Structure formats: structure tokens, C-alpha cells
Amino acid sequence: MNSIAGNIRQICQNIESACRRVGRNPDAVRLIAVSKVKPAEDIEKAYRAGQTLFGESYVQEFRDKFLQVNEPVEWHFIGGLQSNKVRYLRGAVAMIHSVDRLSLAEEIDRQWRKINRTVKVLVQVNVGDEASKSGCSVTELEPLVEKISTLENLRICGLMCLPPHFDDAEQVRPFFRKLRHLAEHLSAQDLPNVSMHELSMGMSGDYEIAVEEGATLVRIGTAIFGARVKK
Ligand SMILES: *Cc1c(COP(=O)(O)O)cnc(C)c1O
């Protein structure tokens, strides 16, 4: 039996159960299979199991797999991004989850303008205020969103976070809740060109809690594809 297919089935069941516990519609949650470090064959196995949305974190590796995988999958870029590499994502990804500074948003806007298209972006927030993590600070968030919202070739559709790690996943809950509250607060400002309907939060160890707290996109690697050998 194909364990990738089995893992995906199990995760979808767990997402449904988490939705049921809090009265959410499971259709409001999309699973992103985080395929970084894993070969294109694994993506194809997941695709044959019905998975169509994939997340990658490294630009060069994404380029390789983008060329290798011929199935009509939807790609999201979820990793840290340098402005000088944005052009390699142009037209190839449907969403970028890791926008945390104006200069990066401006470069994304510039690249997508060249192809006369728009791209969806999420603003990454450093909810745990950790020096080691990227993401804008909570205090920077609102002015950053306002500035990015004036750029024509991208659309802000929500927030993303990578909260602190705890062995007990329950301890992550307040950080997920914080991201949801930030999105609710911004949504109430009714900024032009800003929608806050996506919350990208939850990974292999804590996605059920993220779903209980309102995640609409969960990013799961290890629980689908198995452990990664460190890059
Ligand atoms: C690697 C990665 C994930 C997936 O993590 P797992 O614990 O393997 O599920 C999710 N989000 C981001 C931003 C990542 O880089």
C-alpha cells in the first residue's frame, strides 16, 4: 500500500474531525503538501492520491520540480524569499506565503507586472517575536499591509505564521489564536484591495489545533512524506 496516499487520507480525516469539534465546514480548509527536499516522484504519488496543492520552500529546488512534474498541480511558495530570486517564481506559483517586508512585495509586484498578471500573497507575521524567525512584527503588520495593498499586481488574501515550537502542541494554540485575531482586526479596517480570508497555519505536529483555531491552509510535510534529511 502506498503510504503517501494513506497518510493523506488520515490527515484529511483528522482535519474533518477537528472541523467538526468546532463547527467549521471542512471545505474551508485546504491541505498543502509540503514537498521540499522530496523528489518529484513523491509529488506524483500524492497527486494520484488526489492531492493537488503543493508547497515548496527553496527557489532552485522548486524550479527543478516545476519542470519535472507535468500534472496540473497548484504550487505555493512558503519559504524565506530573497528579492533577487522572485523572478524565478514569476507566473509559476499561485500564492506566496512569506511576504514580510515592503521591498519583497515591490519586487513581486514588479515581476508579475511583466506578465500582466496578479499573484496572491500572505503576510507572514512573527507571532512569537522570535529573533530566529522571519515575519514582520505585530506592530509593523498594519502599516505594512496598508503599503502593500497599493501595489497592483499582487493581492493580499490573509496571514501566515510559523509559531514557536513546543513538544506539547497545545501550547501553540495561543499563537494561532493571535494570528486569527490579527486577521479579524485587519479585516475590520476594510482596507481597499485587502482580504483576510486565508490563515496559513499548522504543520505536521499541530495542524489539528490550527484548524480548531481557524486555519484555512495547513502546510504539512513530514506527516505526508516522512522525515526529511536535513539540507
Ligand atoms: C517545512 C515547512 C513546513 C512543513 O513542516 P512539517 O513539520 O514537515 O509538516 C510548513 N511550513 C513551512 C514554512 C515549512 O518550511
The ligand as an ORCA input file, in Angstrom:
! r2SCAN-3c Opt
* xyz 0 1
  C       8.875     22.634      6.097
  C       7.762     23.563      6.335
  C       6.501     23.078      6.723
  C       6.171     21.614      6.940
  O       6.672     21.157      8.160
  P       6.366     19.686      8.693
  O       6.628     19.773     10.151
  O       7.283     18.745      7.989
  O       4.944     19.376      8.413
  C       5.489     24.015      6.895
  N       5.706     25.327      6.707
  C       6.897     25.819      6.340
  C       7.067     27.294      6.150
  C       7.965     24.951      6.150
  O       9.156     25.458      5.783
*
